[in-house]
Amino acid sequence: MKKIIALLVLVSLFSCGNDANKLTVKGTVKGLKKGTIYLKKVSDTVLVTVDSIVVNGSPEFTLQSDIDEPEMFYLYLNKNTKEDDRISFFADKGVTEINTTLKGFSYDAKIKGSKQHEVLEEYLSMIGKFNNKNLDLTKDYIEAARDKDTIKLKQTEKILNSFKKRKYLYTANFAVNHNDSEVAPYLALSEIYDANVIYLDTINNVLTPKIKASKYGKQLDVYIAEIKKNEQ
């Protein structure tokens, strides 16, 4: 009997140890009765499914994935229609909780998990204002082009370019101020990849050694090297 108990304890400890080195995503999708939820990530430039669960009645879900270091993951919902909804989040080892609704899957998502995601949400809360303004300006630009209003077209184009530069500056400054987070090189690669290489270099040069050695830190270094090579 003692041997059985000892064996059960060892199995339990081994199981806990494994989970500690995994990403566990759990939560609810209020209103979801039937559908499939997928946990995905980018591997070698391809979006791959690492886990999935078929929902049939209960809105609760639990998904898992191996994870070596903090990186972006994506939660997809297939509602048995042609449309897929997606929630993006920065994950790390341990538990990430995502609670949302069927109607507003991506917009209603409340995410609680990694410290990296907290940094990302801080950035997104501000950049959302930039994006909204950019949409308004783009609308004005399209209307001016439709009306063949060359004066308004040139004015709007000038404002758009200025606004784009402000967004680049904000993103670069945010990344520099969070140089000890994996979010910094990720933002450089995903948000301002088409900016002047000076912006990218500025971010890359201030990253801490740990972040430079991270997945996105290495990718940023390679990306900058390729840009400079092509500019020669």
Stockholm file with secondary structure:
# STOCKHOLM 1.0

chainA/1-232         MKKIIALLVLVSLFSCGNDANKLTVKGTVKGLKKGTIYLKKVSDTVLVTVDSIVVNGSPEFTLQSDIDEPEMFYLYLNKNTKEDDRISFFADKGVTEINTTLKGFSYDAKIKGSKQHEVLEEYLSMIGKFNNKNLDLTKDYIEAARDKDTIKLKQTEKILNSFKKRKYLYTANFAVNHNDSEVAPYLALSEIYDANVIYLDTINNVLTPKIKASKYGKQLDVYIAEIKKNEQ
#=GR chainA/1-232 SS CHHHHHHHHHHHHHHHHHHHTEEEEEEEEETCCEEEEEEEEEETTEEEEEEEEEEESCCEEEEEEECSSCEEEEEEEECSSSCEEEEEEEECSEEEEEEEESTTTTTSCEEECCHHHHHHHHHHHHHHHHHHHHHHHHHHHHHHHHTTCHHHHHHHHHHHHHHHHHHHHHHHHHHHHTTTSTHHHHHHHHTSTTSCHHHHHHHHHHCCHHHHTSHHHHHHHHHHHHHHHHHC
#=GC SS_cons         CHHHHHHHHHHHHHHHHHHHTEEEEEEEEETCCEEEEEEEEEETTEEEEEEEEEEESCCEEEEEEECSSCEEEEEEEECSSSCEEEEEEEECSEEEEEEEESTTTTTSCEEECCHHHHHHHHHHHHHHHHHHHHHHHHHHHHHHHHTTCHHHHHHHHHHHHHHHHHHHHHHHHHHHHTTTSTHHHHHHHHTSTTSCHHHHHHHHHHCCHHHHTSHHHHHHHHHHHHHHHHHC
//
